[in-house]
Amino acid sequence: MKFKQTDEQNQRIERITPTHLVIGIDMAKDAHVGQATNFRGIVQSKRHLSFTNNKMGLKDLDVWSLSCSRNTD
């Protein structure tokens, strides 16, 4: 069963192309931290984003991720 799970994960990783922006998020109870990288794992943002665990924080994440994606074009 573990083999199938690893195989599925590898297939998802193979679908990442040069046009993708990968956002990694370290989640916590009250605040989260996000970092943007390109498909090779090279950091695309000048600085990570700290955002709160509420609607306003998610809006901040959305705006930040859009700005990061514009920087990669």
N, C-alpha and C positions, 0 to 999 in steps of 0.2 A: 504494500500500500504506500509506503514512503517513496518508492521509486516513482509511482504515478504522480505524487504531489510535486516532487522535484522536477519531473518532466514537464508538468504544467507550468511551473514557475519559470523554467528555462524558455518555454515558448512565449510567455509574456515578455520576458526580457528581450528576446530576439525581435519583438515587434517595435521596440524603441528605435526611432530613426533620428537622423540629424535635425529634424524639425521639431522634435519634442523638447519640452522644458520639464525637468523633473524637480518636483517640490518635495523635500523631505521635512517632516514635522515631528518634533519631539513634544509629545503630549503630556500634560500634567493636569492637575485638578483645576487650578485657577487660571494659569497662563500657559501658553504654548510658544514654541520657537520654531520658525521655519527658515529653510535655506534652499536656494534655487541653484541647480546645476544643469549643465547640458547633458547630452546623451553619453558623453565620455566621462562624466563625473567632475568636470571642471566648474568651479563656482562661478555663477553668472551674476550674482548680486554683490554690491559693494559691501553690504553688511547683512546679517541675518535679521529676521523680523520677529520681535516679541509681540504677541497679541493675546488679548484676554479671551476667556472661554464664554463669549456671549455673541449676540448678533452683531454688535459694533466691531468686535474683534474679527469676526469672519468677514465682515465688509472690508476691514483693513487688509486682511489676507488677500481678498479678491483684487483690490486696487494694487497692492504690492506685486502680486503675481503677474498682473497685466503689464505693469511697468517693467518687470524683469523680462517678460517675453518680448517687449518692444526693443529692449537692449540687445537681444540676440539676433534680431533680423539683419 
